Amino acid sequence: MNTVASEPRVGALVGRLREIGVQLRDTRSFWQPNAFRSPRLAWEETLPDLSAALRALDPAAIARLQGDPLAHDQFLAPWFPVAHWRELEQVATAVQRPLAPWPRDGNRDVPGRKWSQVVSFAAAVEPVQRLRCVDWCAGKAHLARALAVQWGNPGFVALERDRALVEAGASLAGRAGLDVRTVGCDVMGEGVRRWVEDSAHLVALHACGPLHRRLLDLALVAAAPALSLAPCCYHLGTDGHLPRSGAGRECSPGLQADDLRTAVQESVTAGGHARRRREKLQAWQLGVDALLRDNNPGSQYLPLPSVPAVVLAGDFAGFCAFVAERKGLRLPQELRHAHWEARGHQRFWEVSALDLVRQRFRRLIELWVVLDLAVALEEGGYRVRLETFCERSVSPRNLLLQARLESLSSCSAGPLTPQASAEQHHA
């Protein structure tokens, strides 16, 4: 494994934000169109050899390229500057601090992968002593309890909107004898400001979309002393495509909600059952789409309703009837269900092959969005590090922003300075 230094402080984040913005603007015609919605993509006319190579792939080859970032890049290298993109995507791995032994049943009621994420986050985050720690959108306060064990700081606060989760978190903290206060609080409301304004180290592990953007906005307004944030689900919320930084507004690639959804469409942590269910649902959706286009030439993709499990557990004929009823459609009386179901599965693999192009931009899109957040913090007077805190197999959303106000750079926990760390490749 290679070793690289963490982000140099001056200008590095802005420089990378701008360069990725240029790359995304220049390649918009490849990452914005969605093969699921269009049987043939515009770029197939300009790069017919790439189109032919993709459409010639069999399902096994497609699956291999989906799961092997290096092979994926090697396949696309004749058409795209993937070596340069890999350089832009390199992010230093956070130094993992030694952890104190966990108490017996310390991970009680925490799912295995979630516990791995919590442990990795706790090892990567640098504590700021003498500051109350606030766990943002805490759920059952798993992260707050873990940090309380490791840091020993008094007065941890876990903010959560769901009352049932607040009560469960309080019970778990009480059982463990930890000083963690769980608070019922909607972080999108005005009442949360008091928790941000009262000097605190704000931590958030996978706060979705508007929740992590709300945290950043309030932290900047209140000049919160320290922030450790692992963002997630960038596509959620109505403001997800709006740059937060001045530099981001100048070099914005014009991301929309669907583009941000592309950044989180990974299944490296999904089990076999979930993947098979996804393939079946999408094949059936594509089968209905092909049927509708055949009966109405020139028609556009029709978004379909959420499908209950009982419908998906049935057959394709029942799925067609469900869609027709929900969307008010009149389907042909003599419908060849087997034919259109087979066409849907064929289209699924065509889409999966063509989508290898769009998928290649996932990490670049995600990095641009997170770098925009990082630069917004820098513009607000923070020293910022961008790192990864866990392996991609533990969570594809493994980017971590650690930010500290300049005035805290000499606190007893140590300044936020570059450190040597192991670099990982993330496609």
Sequence and secondary structure as in RCSB ss.txt:
>XXXX:A:sequence
MNTVASEPRVGALVGRLREIGVQLRDTRSFWQPNAFRSPRLAWEETLPDLSAALRALDPAAIARLQGDPLAHDQF
LAPWFPVAHWRELEQVATAVQRPLAPWPRDGNRDVPGRKWSQVVSFAAAVEPVQRLRCVDWCAGKAHLARALAVQ
WGNPGFVALERDRALVEAGASLAGRAGLDVRTVGCDVMGEGVRRWVEDSAHLVALHACGPLHRRLLDLALVAAAP
ALSLAPCCYHLGTDGHLPRSGAGRECSPGLQADDLRTAVQESVTAGGHARRRREKLQAWQLGVDALLRDNNPGSQ
YLPLPSVPAVVLAGDFAGFCAFVAERKGLRLPQELRHAHWEARGHQRFWEVSALDLVRQRFRRLIELWVVLDLAV
ALEEGGYRVRLETFCERSVSPRNLLLQARLESLSSCSAGPLTPQASAEQHHA
>XXXX:A:secstr
  EEE   SSSHHHHHHHHHHHHHHHTHHHHSS TTT SS THHHH HHHHHHHHT  HHHHHHHHH HHHHHHH
HTTTS HHHHHHHH EEB          TTTTTT  HHHHHHHHHHHHHS   TTSEEEETT TTTHHHHHHHHH
H  S EEEEES HHHHHHHHHHHHHHT  EEEEE  TTSGGGHHHHHS EEEEEEEEEHHHHHHHHHHHHHHT S
EEEEEEE TT STTTTS  SHHHHHS     HHHHHHHT   TT  HHHHHHHHHHHHHHHHHHHHHHHHSTT  
        HHHHTS HHHHHHHHHHHHT    SS  HHHHHHHHHHHHHHHHHHHHHHHTTHHHHHHHHHHHHHH
HHHHTTEEEEEEE S TTT S  EEEEEEEGGGTTSTT      EEEEE   
